[in-house]
Amino acid sequence: MLSRRKLIALLASGTALGGAALLLPSGPTGSPVAFDLGAANAQGTIDIPEMTLGDPNAPVKVVEYASYTCPHCAAFHADTFKAFKTDYIDTGKVHFTYREVFFDRYGLWAAMIARCAGAERYFGVADLLYKEQGQWARQGDPAAVADSLKRIGLQAGLGQTELDACLQDAAMAESLYAWYQTNAASDGVRSTPSFIINGDLHSGNMSLSQIGRLVDDAS
């Protein structure tokens, strides 16, 4: 798991601001701006809601840890997740929770866009982010990445002003990262995708038969 210092260094990379700042995109072209993490902490943290699907009383609880910039996570959502949802979540066998992992600032920005869409639209935005990962996540220019993420947000029905405000929300960014750190440390997550199935950790991309077998064994 990344340390907080390491993440800050990654996010502040390429600037003269050093390790005390976290870069967020700002302005009409998504040009990056920094905020002070100490100030964000001093203002307190925001409660981060869990993003879930299915019956909370389902016999098997599955928690996926994934990064929006992780190719293996995109592959799981392209090849397996839709069928897994149909066969296991929608049938009441599994209560599913999705938790973001942050290896870089682009993954953090993507999570912020998805969460700003709200709980009802979250998984639809997540699907778009994974489908278009090859276009937005591999761009070298932070402004171009921010603009691409905003276009995805617009597809999901968010307004331009709403998207600009979302990506400038320093308190949300800091709270999301603290939330990720706490959960990943508690569950021993070191890589993505990782799955907690009724308390047991399983790492790596899976086919429907592989994850289905684990769910069946846990039920």
Phi, psi and chi 1 to 4 in degrees:
 res  aa     phi    psi   chi1   chi2   chi3   chi4
   1 MET       -  138.4 -177.6 -179.5   67.2      -
   2 LEU   -66.9  140.9  -72.1  176.6      -      -
   3 SER   -77.7  159.6   67.5      -      -      -
   4 ARG   -60.2  -39.6 -175.0  171.6 -179.3  -87.5
   5 ARG   -63.0  -40.7  178.5  178.1  -63.1  178.1
   6 LYS   -65.2  -43.6  175.6   63.3  173.6  175.5
   7 LEU   -62.3  -43.7 -179.9   78.7      -      -
   8 ILE   -59.6  -41.4  -65.4  168.4      -      -
   9 ALA   -62.8  -40.1      -      -      -      -
  10 LEU   -65.3  -44.0  -75.3  171.1      -      -
  11 LEU   -69.3  -32.6  -61.6  176.6      -      -
  12 ALA   -91.7    2.5      -      -      -      -
  13 SER   -56.5  135.3  176.8      -      -      -
  14 GLY    87.3    6.8      -      -      -      -
  15 THR  -119.3  170.5   76.0      -      -      -
  16 ALA   -94.6   11.0      -      -      -      -
  17 LEU   -87.8  -15.2  -64.3  169.3      -      -
  18 GLY    72.9 -159.9      -      -      -      -
  19 GLY   -83.4    6.2      -      -      -      -
  20 ALA   -98.2    4.2      -      -      -      -
  21 ALA  -131.0  149.2      -      -      -      -
  22 LEU  -117.9  128.7  170.9   64.9      -      -
  23 LEU   -87.7  128.7  -71.0 -176.6      -      -
  24 LEU  -123.3  148.6  -64.8  176.1      -      -
  25 PRO   -73.9  146.7   26.4  -31.7      -      -
  26 SER  -148.9  154.6  176.1      -      -      -
  27 GLY    86.1  171.7      -      -      -      -
  28 PRO   -64.5  -24.5   21.6  -33.0      -      -
  29 THR  -105.6    7.0   61.6      -      -      -
  30 GLY    74.8   20.4      -      -      -      -
  31 SER   -61.9  138.3   54.8      -      -      -
  32 PRO   -74.6  147.7   24.4  -31.9      -      -
  33 VAL  -133.8  152.7   65.4      -      -      -
  34 ALA  -106.4  152.0      -      -      -      -
  35 PHE  -132.0  158.6   71.5   87.0      -      -
  36 ASP   -87.0  123.5 -172.0  -61.7      -      -
  37 LEU   -65.9  -32.8  -74.1  172.7      -      -
  38 GLY   -63.5  -39.7      -      -      -      -
  39 ALA   -65.3  -40.2      -      -      -      -
  40 ALA   -61.8  -42.6      -      -      -      -
  41 ASN   -64.1  -38.6  -78.6  -29.1      -      -
  42 ALA   -64.7  -27.4      -      -      -      -
  43 GLN   -82.7   -2.8  -64.9  170.5    2.8      -
  44 GLY    89.9  178.0      -      -      -      -
  45 THR  -116.4  160.2   57.9      -      -      -
  46 ILE   -97.3  139.1  -62.6  170.5      -      -
  47 ASP   -67.7  129.2  -72.0  -24.6      -      -
  48 ILE  -102.0  114.5  -56.5  -61.6      -      -
  49 PRO   -75.5  149.1   28.1  -33.9      -      -
  50 GLU   -74.0  143.0  -63.9  -81.4   18.4      -
  51 MET  -102.0  115.6  -67.0  -61.3  168.3      -
  52 THR  -132.6  160.5   66.0      -      -      -
  53 LEU  -137.8  146.6  -67.0  169.2      -      -
  54 GLY    96.5 -177.2      -      -      -      -
  55 ASP   -79.0  119.1 -177.8   -2.1      -      -
  56 PRO   -58.3  -21.0  -22.2   32.8      -      -
  57 ASN   -94.0    8.8  -63.3  -45.0      -      -
  58 ALA   -60.3  147.8      -      -      -      -
  59 PRO   -68.7  -21.7   22.5  -32.9      -      -
  60 VAL  -120.5  129.2  179.4      -      -      -
  61 LYS  -104.6  123.2  -44.6  -63.0 -177.0 -173.4
  62 VAL  -117.8  124.9  174.9      -      -      -
  63 VAL  -115.4  120.6 -179.9      -      -      -
  64 GLU   -99.6  129.6  178.4 -171.4    1.6      -
  65 TYR  -103.7  123.7  -78.3   87.8      -      -
  66 ALA  -151.2  156.4      -      -      -      -
  67 SER  -114.4  137.9  166.8      -      -      -
  68 TYR   -67.8  -13.7  -75.5  119.1      -      -
  69 THR  -102.2    7.1   56.2      -      -      -
  70 CYS   -89.9  117.5  160.0      -      -      -
  71 PRO   -61.4  -36.0  -22.4   33.4      -      -
  72 HIS   -66.8  -33.9  -63.8  -64.7      -      -
  73 CYS   -68.3  -41.6  -57.6      -      -      -
  74 ALA   -61.5  -39.2      -      -      -      -
  75 ALA   -64.1  -42.1      -      -      -      -
  76 PHE   -60.7  -43.8  173.9   77.7      -      -
  77 HIS   -73.1  -25.5  -79.8  -95.8      -      -
  78 ALA   -80.0  -39.0      -      -      -      -
  79 ASP   -99.9  -26.3  -59.7  -24.8      -      -
  80 THR  -125.1  -37.8  -58.1      -      -      -
  81 PHE   -62.9  -41.4 -176.1   73.0      -      -
  82 LYS   -59.5  -46.1 -176.2  176.6 -179.8  179.6
  83 ALA   -68.3  -36.9      -      -      -      -
  84 PHE   -62.2  -41.8  178.3   70.0      -      -
  85 LYS   -62.5  -45.7 -179.4  176.9 -178.7  -63.4
  86 THR   -63.6  -44.5  -61.8      -      -      -
  87 ASP   -83.9  -28.0  -68.5   -7.6      -      -
  88 TYR  -121.6  -40.7  -71.7   92.1      -      -
  89 ILE   -80.2  -50.6  -60.5  172.6      -      -
  90 ASP   -68.6  -19.2  -65.3  -15.2      -      -
  91 THR   -90.8    0.4   56.3      -      -      -
  92 GLY    85.7    7.8      -      -      -      -
  93 LYS   -82.3  -28.2  -62.1  176.2 -177.1  177.6
  94 VAL  -132.3  135.7  164.1      -      -      -
  95 HIS  -101.4  121.2 -178.3 -112.9      -      -
  96 PHE  -109.0  134.4  176.8   80.3      -      -
  97 THR  -124.8  133.6  -59.8      -      -      -
  98 TYR  -109.6  126.1 -178.9   91.6      -      -
  99 ARG  -124.3  128.2  -69.4  179.1  178.1  170.2
 100 GLU   -76.4  144.3  -56.4   97.5  -31.4      -
 101 VAL  -116.6  141.1  171.3      -      -      -
 102 PHE  -118.2  107.9  -54.6  122.1      -      -
 103 PHE   -99.4  -15.4  -66.2  134.7      -      -
 104 ASP  -158.6  169.0   47.6   53.7      -      -
 105 ARG   -69.1  -30.6   57.7 -179.8  165.1  178.2
 106 TYR   -64.7  -39.6  -61.2  160.9      -      -
 107 GLY   -63.8  -36.3      -      -      -      -
 108 LEU   -66.0  -46.0  175.7   62.3      -      -
 109 TRP   -60.0  -42.6  -63.5   -6.8      -      -
 110 ALA   -61.0  -43.3      -      -      -      -
 111 ALA   -62.9  -38.0      -      -      -      -
 112 MET   -64.3  -42.0  -68.2  170.1   72.4      -
 113 ILE   -61.5  -46.1  -69.1  -71.3      -      -
 114 ALA   -62.0  -42.5      -      -      -      -
 115 ARG   -72.2  -31.8  -75.0 -179.0  172.4  -88.6
 116 CYS   -67.6  -20.5  -75.9      -      -      -
 117 ALA   -72.1  -16.7      -      -      -      -
 118 GLY    93.7  162.0      -      -      -      -
 119 ALA   -60.7  -37.1      -      -      -      -
 120 GLU   -70.6  -28.7  -69.3 -174.2   -0.7      -
 121 ARG  -104.3   -2.2  -68.4 -177.6  -69.3 -177.5
 122 TYR   -56.8  -51.3  179.0   87.6      -      -
 123 PHE   -71.4  -25.7  -73.7   98.7      -      -
 124 GLY   -66.9  -42.2      -      -      -      -
 125 VAL   -67.0  -40.8  177.5      -      -      -
 126 ALA   -57.1  -41.8      -      -      -      -
 127 ASP   -61.9  -42.7 -175.0   53.9      -      -
 128 LEU   -63.9  -41.9  -73.2  172.0      -      -
 129 LEU   -61.2  -41.8  -71.7  166.5      -      -
 130 TYR   -72.3  -40.4  -81.4  127.3      -      -
 131 LYS   -61.3  -37.1  -78.4 -177.5  177.9  177.7
 132 GLU  -103.5   14.6  -59.3 -175.8   21.8      -
 133 GLN   -53.9  -42.3 -175.9 -168.2   84.6      -
 134 GLY   -62.2  -24.8      -      -      -      -
 135 GLN   -85.1  -46.5  -75.9   71.3   54.0      -
 136 TRP   -92.0  -36.1   65.1  -95.7      -      -
 137 ALA   -76.9  -18.2      -      -      -      -
 138 ARG   -99.5    4.9  -53.9  -64.3  173.4 -111.8
 139 GLN   -74.9  139.8  -65.2  172.9  -66.9      -
 140 GLY   -82.6  -21.7      -      -      -      -
 141 ASP   -94.7  121.0  177.9   35.2      -      -
 142 PRO   -56.8  -37.5  -25.4   34.5      -      -
 143 ALA   -63.7  -39.2      -      -      -      -
 144 ALA   -66.4  -39.5      -      -      -      -
 145 VAL   -61.9  -46.9  173.5      -      -      -
 146 ALA   -60.2  -43.3      -      -      -      -
 147 ASP   -63.1  -40.5  -77.2  -14.6      -      -
 148 SER   -64.2  -41.4  -66.2      -      -      -
 149 LEU   -66.0  -37.8  -70.7  172.5      -      -
 150 LYS   -64.8  -36.6  -72.1  178.6 -176.9 -179.8
 151 ARG   -62.9  -37.6  -77.8 -166.5  -68.9  -88.4
 152 ILE   -65.4  -40.9  -69.5  172.5      -      -
 153 GLY   -61.7  -39.5      -      -      -      -
 154 LEU   -63.8  -39.2  -70.6  170.3      -      -
 155 GLN   -60.1  -31.5  -69.6  179.6   54.9      -
 156 ALA   -84.5   -2.7      -      -      -      -
 157 GLY   101.8    4.5      -      -      -      -
 158 LEU   -79.8  150.6  -79.4   75.9      -      -
 159 GLY   -86.5  159.9      -      -      -      -
 160 GLN   -61.1  -43.7 -172.6   66.0   54.1      -
 161 THR   -63.4  -40.3  -59.5      -      -      -
 162 GLU   -62.8  -40.8 -174.0  179.3    6.7      -
 163 LEU   -68.3  -42.0  -72.3  164.3      -      -
 164 ASP   -60.3  -44.9  -70.2  -19.6      -      -
 165 ALA   -65.4  -38.5      -      -      -      -
 166 CYS   -59.4  -47.7  176.4      -      -      -
 167 LEU   -77.8   -4.7  -74.6  178.3      -      -
 168 GLN  -105.8    8.0  -66.0  176.4   53.3      -
 169 ASP   -82.4   91.6 -168.3  -21.6      -      -
 170 ALA   -63.9  -40.8      -      -      -      -
 171 ALA   -64.8  -38.1      -      -      -      -
 172 MET   -65.2  -43.2  178.6 -178.7  177.4      -
 173 ALA   -61.3  -46.3      -      -      -      -
 174 GLU   -65.4  -41.5  170.7   69.2   -3.1      -
 175 SER   -66.5  -40.4  -63.0      -      -      -
 176 LEU   -60.4  -42.9  -92.1  172.6      -      -
 177 TYR   -68.4  -42.1 -178.0   67.0      -      -
 178 ALA   -62.0  -40.0      -      -      -      -
 179 TRP   -63.0  -46.0  174.0   83.2      -      -
 180 TYR   -59.0  -47.0  143.8   69.1      -      -
 181 GLN   -58.6  -45.7  -92.2 -161.6  -40.9      -
 182 THR   -62.4  -48.2  -62.2      -      -      -
 183 ASN   -66.4  -45.4  -73.4  -32.9      -      -
 184 ALA   -64.9  -39.0      -      -      -      -
 185 ALA   -65.6  -41.6      -      -      -      -
 186 SER   -63.9  -38.2  175.3      -      -      -
 187 ASP   -95.4   -2.4  -73.7  -24.0      -      -
 188 GLY    71.1   29.7      -      -      -      -
 189 VAL   -80.6  127.6  171.4      -      -      -
 190 ARG  -124.1  -11.3  -61.0  -79.1  178.4  179.0
 191 SER  -150.3  167.9   61.6      -      -      -
 192 THR  -129.5  146.6   56.5      -      -      -
 193 PRO   -76.7  149.9   29.1  -34.3      -      -
 194 SER  -129.1  148.3  -72.7      -      -      -
 195 PHE  -128.9  129.5  -57.4   89.4      -      -
 196 ILE  -101.1  112.7  -50.5  -64.6      -      -
 197 ILE  -113.6  107.6  -58.9  176.9      -      -
 198 ASN    46.9   44.7  -86.1    4.9      -      -
 199 GLY    92.4  -10.7      -      -      -      -
 200 ASP   -99.7  134.6  -66.9  -30.8      -      -
 201 LEU   -87.8  131.4  174.5   63.5      -      -
 202 HIS  -133.2  130.6  -54.2  -89.1      -      -
 203 SER  -113.6  148.4  -62.6      -      -      -
 204 GLY   105.2  156.5      -      -      -      -
 205 ASN   -62.7  145.7 -172.6   11.5      -      -
 206 MET  -134.0  149.9  -63.7 -170.5 -154.6      -
 207 SER   -80.1  169.7   66.1      -      -      -
 208 LEU   -61.3  -40.6  179.2   62.8      -      -
 209 SER   -65.7  -35.9   61.9      -      -      -
 210 GLN   -69.3  -52.3  -72.1  172.8  -42.7      -
 211 ILE   -70.3  -33.0 -167.1  169.0      -      -
 212 GLY   -62.5  -39.9      -      -      -      -
 213 ARG   -63.8  -41.2 -171.3  179.9  -53.1  113.2
 214 LEU   -65.0  -40.2  -68.4  170.2      -      -
 215 VAL   -66.0  -44.4  167.7      -      -      -
 216 ASP   -62.2  -38.9  -68.6  -20.5      -      -
 217 ASP   -67.1  -31.4  -70.8  -15.2      -      -
 218 ALA   -83.5  -16.7      -      -      -      -
 219 SER   -82.2      -   61.0      -      -      -
